[in-house]
Each structure stands twice: as structure tokens, then as C-alpha cells.
């Protein structure tokens, strides 16, 4: 089925020309909203990232666990009413009945819910963080003060007039700080100034909002840039890095200053903000408390800048410096190094004097970092005026500034960052029309990675956006897509130089060679000559996800399966709900998490968003639902009252109320304005079959009619119900199903609904009458979901029978059966015109279908576990899928498919290499074995014949014979030269195989079943030679007294070793089937073992936190290796003198067997280490992990020598190549890929 789907997709693509006319591989934000499509100008239709300009972004602060607000934000993300308390400022209801003061009618009459919670947020240091505060100097006449240099929200203050007299210190109560002014100032005078400043700020905010609206409609990119930047001043998202030369790896700021047209208005990335906080970077907040002198004000009507200078009384010597500020990006702190270059001054002292003079005139503010360096911020009003004037010399000033930074250097990438240059160089290059220079930076992987870790993803993407708005460059578009695909890997491992190898690895597809061939050659040469000790291990084949194809980006961050994906009404943000107890909001432009919504104490089971876009509601197995503000990610209310898991939630279009469905057999209607329960919808489970069961009547799904007046619930009591929202009464019981009803939905006009049931049918109902109109019968398994479309009266169902079906719901006729999935189909998304749909399945795939023809368009491969949820953008260009592998993926459905049949269709369990190192074999969950040429990475044969997943493979010393073993006890012997099957041991009744090991010549094998039976098999004749331990035999004098966990066999086939839960290992003589010796010493169950190449020494790993090395001939313990943490696995070097053990803390330890001493500890993996392998000469150790990395370590130096980063969790690693010099490392992944890495 897997390959047939691929073939069908390829045929459809060729016949329909899908992707042939593709205009762009970059994300089109217009995709998200049809309401603005009529306002898009012809300039915006250019295939560039300028398409984003129609969507000004909100600004917010993403919260970080462990950092609490000065207002009392608790670790769950809600704000409290007092700064000294950690209680949530959220309204809850425990009772089953609505309060007497809740007016149910108001649910429909009230307008959208307004936020009653302050959005101002500050952060305190993490526990254990150094409390030494950074020192700031306030103004030119003020005094030194202490302020923790943490990123926090910029208070709503004007950038001119009197400064604020309060600020938050380390997340504690506000402190009164007297503002330093030019002369003596009385408190009441300052109060009047603050009142006037507040009025000016309100006026400024309104003007920013108006400008954003007008510019987003007109498509004026530069004006949108200015408007968005001014808006960010209001929202307080600006921060900048400390001017300390090259930024440290892994530390970067939460936003991008003016690095892009929408940079300011974007909410900060959660990941970026966390690193920024930890690095204690300075923020723009230091200017909040810096006094601004009452001086010159800006008024409309000046004909030119010179007239403005004369009117404001600016000295003639300062006029040129004032005018040069017109090239400064909005809301961007300026170091004196930059100002000295901008003003063409000889030194920092002169720049500081000029800045102080302009501060006294109210044109800018000056603040000093703890290290004494001075920074300036231009007043918003003055900057707006400067940018609004026509000045012919502006382009020359941009060019002069760039040349001043270059200072004789050949490339801009060589300029040392001063906290300003790297972040804003794109702004100046575009203004100076130096597009070649900007392209050089955008194709410089080292510079991009430095900027990525210093200023974050948004800053890097903004530079691409700015360039592509001016130049239609296919290579840069491809580079942008490559960066977006690579960025999540880079951000997870900032300690490694990963961006360059990731970009090179994703551009290896043949059809890209003509576009980026020279760039690839240059990058590969630079990696070879790099001075880094740890070098990237590059794949020989295009085994990473390739840029330019269907797969667009991976959204990583969740630590549990993703249950639900959702698009916000704007269409540019994705919401994911996970079993890890959190929900995340992702920016589809950059692929980064912008909000982390934590607070639930169990899996998040559902999510819904109001059409007006300000509120998000999540529901959870912790019996609650939570209401979140999408602007800041604050928890606004906790909806309490259910007594069991809340399975689903729906929100009315205007955000007035929500309805939840619970396993306690009730639904509840909640007033989102008050957080109170308005109605409890009781009735499910009464009189149902099996009503005495604890789970009878659980409500699984809920839906609202578009007008918000009817609620529909679906239950396991075999019924659905229609409820009146205003009264809370049950209007109709939709009775007729003979199995659980698990899903309900309505038509767009709200006249009909559909229910999906485990009885294998779906039913169409008239909502007003409560009558069944049609029964959609045909599925051979449970129906999991149903969708309705008013166009052509189309319905679609998905089922456990591995199919989806398309129906005419008015006649009940099945139009198409969509076949091809290899697992249950769990969810689907259908376009509003019923032209296309995407289904997701337990086979890890998503499939795109043409519903008019009932044909497969594309197969979306990439997930390594069940794809459980899917959503389509409004016009159907992009699909977003969520999976049990804890990731969500964005797919570009207009891109050409990059079909690749060389990979397995499931998790790779084992690999084996021939003695000459030239051939490798992999076996996987798809039941196939694949034979590979190591040097070329090409597949020679695909060996099919097993009916279930393969778990073991053994290659014989002759290099031709292969044994493959499945869990169902079927064993096959293959000739890998011809690909033919020689002998078969068919699967037969009994317990499944638990462990398998074969001798070097593959003539004998020892097999352990889950009933602890241990037998030796003749693999030539496929018959049992002898039984070492029989079923039920627990005589400790002869056999193991507890379960047998694994078995191993010596290369010659003369001895076998078993390890057991009885704390012992036993050495067996195969010829006599007798136990030769018992290896005692462990104090807990032995989980695994490993033999050296000669079969003389054994390593055992036990749950007593020890590993032991034994001489199996004498039974003597050679070494006891003590650990402080639990052990999970181990490996012994071929010569038997060193071993590696791996702890549950993801650390590998290298031990010397002779002395029993710890030699080295290999640290770096962040998740479970899944496999460890020694090279044949025992000089190298390879480790691979579920953190998607493989690492190469030197046994002698303990240094990390090489690394590789994949798209999904890695499962197995093995060295290959000529015996004299193994030059390859093979790494397998749980998405079926085999990576051939060159050493």
C-alpha cells in the first residue's frame, strides 16, 4: 500500500501538472484570510516574502516556566491579584448549576469578551541564578542604580516628556525612583507631566493602529515597517544584546529590533526569550526610567528638515547629526560605536557628548550599562517626523555608515558585531540598494548561524523577507526554505555548528544542483578546512528532508504526542495541543514557538479558538478547561466543574461562551466573560446499554451551530443530543446508532449535522426536527470522524478499515472509496469547496486526495509515529499535521513531490554489516529488509516476505547469508547477492520472540521467547537442536528461577549466555545443553549483556546501577563498574579491554576493564541514548539518541570528533567500510531513513 500510494501520487502529479507552475516555495500569509484577498496589490503578488505585509502581527511576551511576574504570575502562567500571592486571577465554578447572578440570555447578546487582566509582565531570575544585579546609570545627571538585566515588558510610556518614576526590581514590588531632570522639579509638576505623557501616548497608540491598518491594505512595505515598529514601542517587545563583541553561542534576544518589516510587531519566541533571559542581555526597558528633558517638540507642517531644526532651536552644528538619525530603524537602541560612525566623529566620547545634548533637547534618551557603555534611543515622535520627510541624502548616509563599519574589510560578514550592526545591517543594505551585499550575508551560513543564536529566528527570516521584497531570486528563496527547515535543529543544539551542514544536507537533491552547485561546493570545502574539533558528519545521500519539496518545516518543542492541531483565524499561526500538558502557538512564517501555554496537569485533549481571534480555550484530562489570551498567552480563567476528563471543547464565533464535553457524561456551557458555568447539559448515559459502567455516557465530541444557538454532543451511550444554549434544555435526542458516537459536526448553514459512530456508520440529521435523514453505510470498521460540506452536499468519513469515503449526504450515495493507507485513518481535513482533502493515519502518513476524482495526489512522509490530526489553510496550499512523535509538520501542497522509495516505511530496528564492510542490511517495522552498498548509499535489494515487523538481522561471515527474524517467530534465510530466500521457518503458535542471536556463520542461533523458553536452532535445516530452558522450568539448580531477558552466542557457536531477572547470568555448553557456570554478583535484574569479538568476555548491565565484566570460561568477575544513576545499556569494545555504559541521564561512560577505572564521560545528548557502537579497531565510539543526533567520540582523548543531526529520532548506529580503515558510520532513524555518514 505504501509504494502504491507513492506511485499513484506520482502519476497524478504527472497527469495534472501539479507543482509545475509553482511560483514560490515561501509561505504566503495571504493564505490565511480571504477577507483581505481583494486588497492585495499587484506588487504584493510578486513571489516574495513581501506577502507577509498584509498581516501586522501582535506583540506579546512568551512566558517561561519558573519565571514569575511582578504581578504574581505563578508557574502555571496565570496572573494573581496580588504580587505576594501565587493564586490565579481566574474565575472558576465548582457547582453543577449556574449561579443565580448569571444571565443566560447575555451569552448570546454580549459582545466579545474583554480582557480583565493586566498584560504588563515582568520576570524574576530563575532559582539558582546569580542575584548580582546589572548596574544602570539614569540620565546625565542622575545616580547609579541596580537593576537585574532581564528581558521584560516595556511599560506603556511616551518616549518624550517626563519619565516614569517607578520600575520593577527583580520581579518584586515597584520602587519609587526620582527622575533626573535638567533642573529642580517638584512632584506635582512631574505628575502633571506624566498625565500629559499618558494622553500623548494614547494618541500615539491610535495613530500607530491607524497607520498599520492603512498601510497593510495599501501594501506599502516601508510604511508598514514603520507602523509596526512604532506599535512595538507600545507593546514593549524590543530588546538588544550587550555590546560584548561576538555573542556567545546559544544566547540571543527575544526580538529583532528593526530587522524586518514586521519584526517589531511579532510576539517573541519562547525559545529565544528563554535564552535571552538566561544570558541576561540588556533590554530597552533601561530607557523607560531614563529622564527625557522637556525640549523641542515635533509639529506637523515643516517643509524640510533644515526648517525643522531652526524651529526647534537645534544648534547648526547639530543639525546634520539630527538629520542623520532619519536612517535609524524604529525603536532600536544605538550604541555609541554606531553613533560615532553615523555622525562621523573621531571617538565614543564625542558621540556620547552629542547624545547627551540631544537628550537635553528631548530628541533621544541615553542610558548606561553596568560596564559603563552608553546607549541611546531616539524619541519616537522625532524619528517618525524624520522618516516622513523627503531627504535626498539618506541613501548616502546609509552607504557611509556601511563603509564606516567595513573599515577596509572585504566582506560585511567580517565586521564584529557591536549589538547593533548584525541585527540591522539588512536595513541599511536595502536602503543603500546594496542587494549583492545582503545576498552575500544571506548565503553565508556561519554569519547566519551567529545571528540566529544572537538575535533569534525572526531576525534572520526578516533579512530574507527584506531582500525578497526587492529582488526576485530563486536561489535565495530556496535558501530561506532551507534555513526554515534547519532552524529547529540548530536551536535545539546551539553548542554545535549545525546550520551549515543542515543546509548542505537539505540541498543534495539532484534537481537543485544547477541552482546551488557552486554554493554547495564552497560550503563543503569550508567544512573540510574548518578548525573546529567536532566536525559535521555529512551524509553521502540526500537522506535528510530536502528543501523545495512538500515538506516545509518541523515544529519541535512538545515532549508528548500531539493530539490536535488548529489554525488561528488569521491563518498564520498554528496551535498544537499535546499529551505533555501544554499547548503551543507557532508562527508559520518562521516555524518558531511564540507562546507556550502551560497550566494543565494532564494531557491537553482539545483546543478551540474564537473567530475574532483573541481567545483560545484548551481542555484537558485534568477535568478542567482553560481560557487563554492570544495576545500575551495569559491564562484568563480556569473552567472547573467537571469530575472527569474533558474530551472536547467548542467556542462560539464571537468568543462569548464555550461548551465542553466530558467523560463525566455531561457537557457544560461557560460564560467566558465571567468564567462561570451557565448550564450543565445532563442526559447522556441515562438508560444506555451498560449504564452501570463507570464510563457509560462519556461525551466525546461537541459542536456549535454557526449561529451559536444550538449545541450538539456525541456520547458513548450510542446517541447524540441537541441542546438549546439559552435554556440549557435538551431539544432532541439523536437515537439510531448501535455503537459509541465519537464525533459530531454541522453544515455551514447550521441546518444539518453528522455523527460518526463505532458501529461503522455515519448519520445525517436535521437539527431542527431531530430526524435522521440518511445513513452512510459501507465502512468495515469503526468510523472515527466525519466532515460535511454544503458544496455539492459532500460528506467525508474516515475509518479503522484503513479507508476514507466521500459521500453525497443528501442521497447517501458513496462517491469514492479512498484506499491506500496501511493503518487506521484517524482524522481528515477538507477544503470548503470539497475539491481536496488530507487524511492522516496510524501508518505515519498523510495523504492528499482529489475528491472530484477520488485519486491520491501526494503522500506526505516524515512523521515517525501515528499522524493523529491535520488542518488545511483556507485556500488549501498548506497542510499542518500533528503526530504521536511529538512534532507537527508544515507541508507545501503546491510544491513538487520529491518521491524517494529508498527508505523503509517504518522504524528501523537493527542493522548489520558484512565482514568486508562493503554491504549493510537494515530491517524495520515495515517487515522488509534492505541490502545497501555502503560507499554509494544505494539500495541493492529490498527483501520482502515477512508479514510483521522485523527486529533482528544477522549477516554470516561469508558475506552472503542473511537471517531475518520477526516477532511472530518467522525466520528467513536470504542470499543477499541474488536477493532470493533460501529457507523459511514459518510463524507458528506460541509466545513471541524476545531475543535472538546467531553464530558468526549463521548456522546456529539461540532464541528466547517471552515465556522464557530458551532454545538452540539449526538455521540450515530450520529445526530446533536443543532446549536450554523449557517453559515453566524454574529449578534454580539447573536453570534461571526468573524470566530470561536476553541470550547471546559465541562466534563459534560453542557457548551461549543468558541473562535473567534472577540477578544471574548463565553460560551454557551448546553441545551438551548444560549450564557450565552461573555468574553471580548482581543485586537486581540483569537487563542486557554484550560479548566481545572473541566471545570470551561478557558485559552485563543490571538495575542495581552496576555493570560487570566476566570471563565466561572461568566465570570470574573481572571488573565491577559502579554508577550513581540507573543504567540503560552498554557495549564492549571488540578487543574486550574497554566498555561503554549509558545512564538514564543520557551520559555515556568509558571504562577500562583491567583497572575498573572510569576513563571518560561522553556528555552532550539531551534525550535517551538508543544505541552505542565501537569501531572495529576500538578507537572510536558512536552514540545515537532520540534527540536526533549521532555523535562520534575519540576513545583516547574523550573529545567529540563529529556529529550529525537528523530529522527524527535515531535508533541504531554501526561502523562500516574497509577493515583497515572504517570510513563510514551508518545511522538509522524511526522514520525509516538510513544515513550513510562519511568519517
Secondary structure, DSSP 8 states (H G I E B T S, - for coil): -HHHHHHHHHHHHHHHTTTTT---SS--GGGG-GGGGGG--TGGGSSSGGGGGGS---------TT---TT---TTSB--SSTT----------SSS--TT--TTHHHHS-S----S---------TT-----EEEEETTTS-EEEE--------S--SSSS--SEEESTTS-EEE-----SS---HHHHHHHHHHHHHHHHHHHHHHHHHHHHHHHHT-HHHHHHHHHHHHHHHT--B----SSS--TT---SS-TTSSTTTTTS---HHHHHHHHHTT--BGGGGTTS---S-----TT-SSHHHHHHHHT--HHHHHHHHHGGGS-TT--EEHHHHHHHTT-SSHHHHHHHHHHHHHTTSEEEEE-TTS-EEEEE-HHHHHHHHHS--TTHHHHHHHHHHHHHTT-S-GGGS---SSHHHHHHHHHHHTT-HHHHHHHHT-HHHHHHHHHHH-HHHHHHHHHHHHHH---HHHHHHHHHHHHHHHHHHHTTTS--HHHHHHHTT-SGGGHHHHHHHHHHHHHHHHT---SSEE--BSS--S--TTSSEEEEE---SS-EEEEEE-TTSSEEEEEETTSEEEEEETTTTEEEEEEE--SS-EEEEEE-TTSSEEEEEETTSEEEEEETTT--EEEEEE--SS-EEEEEE-TTSSEEEEEETTSEEEEEETTTTEEEEEEE-TTTT-TTTTSTTTT-EEEEEE-TTSSEEEEEETTSEEEEEETTT--EEEEEE--SS-EEEEEE-TTSSEEEEEETTSEEEEEETTTTEEEEEEE--SS-EEEEEEETGGGEEEEEETTS-EEEEETTTTEEEEEE---SS-EEEEEE-TTSSEEEEEETTS-EEEEETTTTEEEEEE---SS-EEEEEE-TTSSEEEEEETTS-EEEEETTS------SS-SS-EEEEEE-TTSSEEEEEETTS-EEEEETTT--EEEEE---SS-EEEEEE-TTSSEEEEEETTS-EEEEETTTTEEEEEE---SS--EEEEEE-TTSSEEEEEETT--EEEEETTTTEEEEEEE-TT---TTTS-SS-EEEEEE-TTSSEEEEEETTS-EEEEETTTTEEEEEE---SS-EEEEEE-TTS-EEEEEETTSEEEEEETTTTEEEEEEE-SS-EEEEEE-TTSSEEEEEETTS-EEEEETTTTEEEEEE----S-EEEEEE-TTSSEEEEEETTSEEEEEETTT--EEEEEE-SS-EEEEEEES-TTS--EEEEEETTS-EEEEE-
